Amino acid sequence: QVQLVESGGGSVQPGGSLRLSCASSGIIFSIYTMGWYRQAPGKQRELVADITPGGNTNYADSVKGRFTISRDNAKNTVYLQMNSLKPEDTAVYYCNGKNQWGKNDWGKGTLVTVSS
């Protein structure tokens, strides 16, 4: 059974930082492209960042230079370091894993609120 479990969300003031983690089980983590998506109230889910099995990364323009995605294949975990947070970063953040055969799995999400 595939499980992607996010943690690290919370409330932070503008300019602050948070680190999200996504622990996986039931998948061969090392062959999966792992990603973080977010969905703000009233908006569609959007890609924040992803990282390939080889470590290549891709970021949404809105988070470039502020967020960093990384992975630890030994721990089957992907991270999202979020710095210089803005109110518009407020959303539910979802972990995603997909493999080359089209299998796509999601976590349940963790809420990030950026507010003064």
C-alpha atoms as an extended CHARMM CRD file, in Angstrom:
* protein
*
       116  EXT
         1         1  GLN       CA              0.0000000000        0.0000000000        0.0000000000  PROA      1               0.0000000000
         2         2  VAL       CA              1.4020000000        3.3550000000       -1.0710000000  PROA      2               0.0000000000
         3         3  GLN       CA              1.6270000000        6.0620000000        1.5530000000  PROA      3               0.0000000000
         4         4  LEU       CA              2.9210000000        9.5920000000        1.1770000000  PROA      4               0.0000000000
         5         5  VAL       CA              2.7760000000       11.4490000000        4.4790000000  PROA      5               0.0000000000
         6         6  GLU       CA              3.4630000000       15.1610000000        4.6320000000  PROA      6               0.0000000000
         7         7  SER       CA              4.5860000000       17.0370000000        7.7200000000  PROA      7               0.0000000000
         8         8  GLY       CA              6.0190000000       20.4170000000        8.6400000000  PROA      8               0.0000000000
         9         9  GLY       CA              3.1630000000       22.7010000000        7.7370000000  PROA      9               0.0000000000
        10        10  GLY       CA              1.9770000000       25.4470000000       10.0440000000  PROA      10              0.0000000000
        11        11  SER       CA              1.5510000000       29.1630000000       10.4830000000  PROA      11              0.0000000000
        12        12  VAL       CA              4.3690000000       31.6180000000        9.8870000000  PROA      12              0.0000000000
        13        13  GLN       CA              4.7560000000       35.3500000000        9.4430000000  PROA      13              0.0000000000
        14        14  PRO       CA              5.7290000000       36.8550000000        6.0980000000  PROA      14              0.0000000000
        15        15  GLY       CA              9.4430000000       36.4950000000        5.5370000000  PROA      15              0.0000000000
        16        16  GLY       CA              9.6100000000       33.3580000000        7.6330000000  PROA      16              0.0000000000
        17        17  SER       CA             10.6380000000       29.8270000000        6.7550000000  PROA      17              0.0000000000
        18        18  LEU       CA              9.2030000000       26.3430000000        6.9150000000  PROA      18              0.0000000000
        19        19  ARG       CA             10.5030000000       22.9450000000        5.9100000000  PROA      19              0.0000000000
        20        20  LEU       CA              8.0610000000       20.3870000000        4.6100000000  PROA      20              0.0000000000
        21        21  SER       CA              8.8080000000       16.6780000000        4.6170000000  PROA      21              0.0000000000
        22        22  CYS       CA              7.1340000000       13.8230000000        2.7880000000  PROA      22              0.0000000000
        23        23  ALA       CA              7.8790000000       10.3140000000        3.9560000000  PROA      23              0.0000000000
        24        24  SER       CA              6.9890000000        7.5630000000        1.5240000000  PROA      24              0.0000000000
        25        25  SER       CA              6.3510000000        3.8520000000        1.8010000000  PROA      25              0.0000000000
        26        26  GLY       CA              5.1010000000        1.2040000000       -0.5860000000  PROA      26              0.0000000000
        27        27  ILE       CA              6.9630000000        2.6140000000       -3.5760000000  PROA      27              0.0000000000
        28        28  ILE       CA             10.4560000000        2.2040000000       -4.9950000000  PROA      28              0.0000000000
        29        29  PHE       CA             11.2700000000        5.7570000000       -4.0160000000  PROA      29              0.0000000000
        30        30  SER       CA             14.5410000000        5.9700000000       -5.9190000000  PROA      30              0.0000000000
        31        31  ILE       CA             12.8480000000        5.5970000000       -9.3200000000  PROA      31              0.0000000000
        32        32  TYR       CA             10.0680000000        8.0930000000       -8.6590000000  PROA      32              0.0000000000
        33        33  THR       CA              9.9510000000       11.7430000000       -9.6180000000  PROA      33              0.0000000000
        34        34  MET       CA              8.7950000000       13.4390000000       -6.4350000000  PROA      34              0.0000000000
        35        35  GLY       CA              7.0190000000       16.7380000000       -6.3480000000  PROA      35              0.0000000000
        36        36  TRP       CA              5.2590000000       19.2970000000       -4.2270000000  PROA      36              0.0000000000
        37        37  TYR       CA              2.0140000000       20.8310000000       -5.3780000000  PROA      37              0.0000000000
        38        38  ARG       CA             -0.1840000000       23.3800000000       -3.6560000000  PROA      38              0.0000000000
        39        39  GLN       CA             -3.7810000000       24.4340000000       -3.7570000000  PROA      39              0.0000000000
        40        40  ALA       CA             -4.9860000000       27.7570000000       -2.4160000000  PROA      40              0.0000000000
        41        41  PRO       CA             -8.6650000000       28.3670000000       -1.6260000000  PROA      41              0.0000000000
        42        42  GLY       CA            -10.6310000000       28.8280000000       -4.8150000000  PROA      42              0.0000000000
        43        43  LYS       CA             -7.6780000000       27.9990000000       -7.0340000000  PROA      43              0.0000000000
        44        44  GLN       CA             -6.4860000000       24.9910000000       -8.9790000000  PROA      44              0.0000000000
        45        45  ARG       CA             -3.7330000000       22.7510000000       -7.7100000000  PROA      45              0.0000000000
        46        46  GLU       CA             -0.3870000000       23.8480000000       -9.1240000000  PROA      46              0.0000000000
        47        47  LEU       CA              3.1060000000       22.4510000000       -9.2850000000  PROA      47              0.0000000000
        48        48  VAL       CA              5.5220000000       24.0800000000       -6.8450000000  PROA      48              0.0000000000
        49        49  ALA       CA              8.6270000000       21.9940000000       -7.5070000000  PROA      49              0.0000000000
        50        50  ASP       CA              9.6890000000       18.5230000000       -8.4760000000  PROA      50              0.0000000000
        51        51  ILE       CA             12.8570000000       16.4520000000       -8.4820000000  PROA      51              0.0000000000
        52        52  THR       CA             13.7290000000       13.5360000000      -10.7210000000  PROA      52              0.0000000000
        53        53  PRO       CA             15.3970000000       10.3130000000       -9.6190000000  PROA      53              0.0000000000
        54        54  GLY       CA             18.6490000000       11.7860000000      -10.9160000000  PROA      54              0.0000000000
        55        55  GLY       CA             18.2480000000       14.9280000000       -8.8590000000  PROA      55              0.0000000000
        56        56  ASN       CA             17.1860000000       17.3560000000      -11.5800000000  PROA      56              0.0000000000
        57        57  THR       CA             14.8680000000       20.0000000000      -10.1950000000  PROA      57              0.0000000000
        58        58  ASN       CA             12.1070000000       22.1540000000      -11.5970000000  PROA      58              0.0000000000
        59        59  TYR       CA             10.4070000000       25.1100000000       -9.9190000000  PROA      59              0.0000000000
        60        60  ALA       CA              7.3890000000       27.2860000000      -10.4860000000  PROA      60              0.0000000000
        61        61  ASP       CA              8.4690000000       30.8110000000      -11.3700000000  PROA      61              0.0000000000
        62        62  SER       CA              6.6980000000       32.1490000000       -8.2880000000  PROA      62              0.0000000000
        63        63  VAL       CA              8.9780000000       30.2280000000       -5.9070000000  PROA      63              0.0000000000
        64        64  LYS       CA             12.3260000000       30.2780000000       -7.7290000000  PROA      64              0.0000000000
        65        65  GLY       CA             15.0830000000       31.5320000000       -5.4650000000  PROA      65              0.0000000000
        66        66  ARG       CA             12.9600000000       31.0700000000       -2.3390000000  PROA      66              0.0000000000
        67        67  PHE       CA             12.1000000000       27.3590000000       -2.2340000000  PROA      67              0.0000000000
        68        68  THR       CA             14.4260000000       24.3640000000       -2.5030000000  PROA      68              0.0000000000
        69        69  ILE       CA             13.3510000000       20.7790000000       -3.1310000000  PROA      69              0.0000000000
        70        70  SER       CA             15.6140000000       17.8960000000       -2.1400000000  PROA      70              0.0000000000
        71        71  ARG       CA             15.3880000000       14.1710000000       -1.6420000000  PROA      71              0.0000000000
        72        72  ASP       CA             17.0170000000       11.5520000000        0.5670000000  PROA      72              0.0000000000
        73        73  ASN       CA             16.6950000000        8.1880000000       -1.1380000000  PROA      73              0.0000000000
        74        74  ALA       CA             18.0430000000        6.3830000000        1.9420000000  PROA      74              0.0000000000
        75        75  LYS       CA             15.1500000000        7.7650000000        3.9810000000  PROA      75              0.0000000000
        76        76  ASN       CA             12.5360000000        7.6060000000        1.1960000000  PROA      76              0.0000000000
        77        77  THR       CA             11.8060000000       11.2460000000        1.9370000000  PROA      77              0.0000000000
        78        78  VAL       CA             11.4570000000       14.4210000000       -0.0970000000  PROA      78              0.0000000000
        79        79  TYR       CA             11.7670000000       17.8860000000        1.4040000000  PROA      79              0.0000000000
        80        80  LEU       CA             10.6900000000       21.4000000000        0.5290000000  PROA      80              0.0000000000
        81        81  GLN       CA             12.6240000000       24.2000000000        2.2040000000  PROA      81              0.0000000000
        82        82  MET       CA             10.5500000000       27.3680000000        1.9720000000  PROA      82              0.0000000000
        83        83  ASN       CA             12.2030000000       30.7040000000        2.7390000000  PROA      83              0.0000000000
        84        84  SER       CA             11.0230000000       34.2930000000        2.4400000000  PROA      84              0.0000000000
        85        85  LEU       CA              7.4490000000       33.1450000000        2.6300000000  PROA      85              0.0000000000
        86        86  LYS       CA              4.7170000000       35.4290000000        1.3480000000  PROA      86              0.0000000000
        87        87  PRO       CA              0.9800000000       35.5440000000        2.0890000000  PROA      87              0.0000000000
        88        88  GLU       CA              0.3580000000       34.2630000000       -1.4310000000  PROA      88              0.0000000000
        89        89  ASP       CA              2.1960000000       31.0570000000       -0.5100000000  PROA      89              0.0000000000
        90        90  THR       CA             -0.7100000000       30.1690000000        1.7750000000  PROA      90              0.0000000000
        91        91  ALA       CA             -2.1460000000       26.8620000000        0.5720000000  PROA      91              0.0000000000
        92        92  VAL       CA             -2.4540000000       23.1800000000        1.2530000000  PROA      92              0.0000000000
        93        93  TYR       CA              0.7730000000       21.5720000000        0.0860000000  PROA      93              0.0000000000
        94        94  TYR       CA              0.5970000000       18.0710000000       -1.3790000000  PROA      94              0.0000000000
        95        95  CYS       CA              3.3340000000       15.5400000000       -1.9350000000  PROA      95              0.0000000000
        96        96  ASN       CA              3.2640000000       13.6840000000       -5.2460000000  PROA      96              0.0000000000
        97        97  GLY       CA              5.1600000000       10.7130000000       -6.5600000000  PROA      97              0.0000000000
        98        98  LYS       CA              5.1000000000        9.4490000000      -10.1240000000  PROA      98              0.0000000000
        99        99  ASN       CA              7.0110000000        6.8250000000      -12.0100000000  PROA      99              0.0000000000
       100       100  GLN       CA              7.8670000000        6.3210000000      -15.6620000000  PROA      100             0.0000000000
       101       101  TRP       CA              4.8920000000        4.0230000000      -16.1950000000  PROA      101             0.0000000000
       102       102  GLY       CA              2.3810000000        6.6950000000      -15.2790000000  PROA      102             0.0000000000
       103       103  LYS       CA              1.6400000000        5.6330000000      -11.7270000000  PROA      103             0.0000000000
       104       104  ASN       CA              0.7580000000        8.7200000000       -9.7450000000  PROA      104             0.0000000000
       105       105  ASP       CA              0.3150000000        8.8970000000       -5.9620000000  PROA      105             0.0000000000
       106       106  TRP       CA             -0.6630000000       11.7290000000       -3.6190000000  PROA      106             0.0000000000
       107       107  GLY       CA             -0.3910000000       12.5530000000        0.0310000000  PROA      107             0.0000000000
       108       108  LYS       CA             -3.2540000000       14.0630000000        1.9940000000  PROA      108             0.0000000000
       109       109  GLY       CA             -1.6670000000       17.4770000000        2.2680000000  PROA      109             0.0000000000
       110       110  THR       CA             -0.3660000000       19.8290000000        4.9120000000  PROA      110             0.0000000000
       111       111  LEU       CA             -1.5850000000       23.3890000000        5.4450000000  PROA      111             0.0000000000
       112       112  VAL       CA              0.8080000000       26.3280000000        5.2240000000  PROA      112             0.0000000000
       113       113  THR       CA             -0.5120000000       29.7000000000        6.3670000000  PROA      113             0.0000000000
       114       114  VAL       CA              1.5350000000       32.8640000000        5.9120000000  PROA      114             0.0000000000
       115       115  SER       CA              0.0300000000       35.7760000000        7.7680000000  PROA      115             0.0000000000
       116       116  SER       CA              0.9700000000       38.6290000000       10.0310000000  PROA      116             0.0000000000
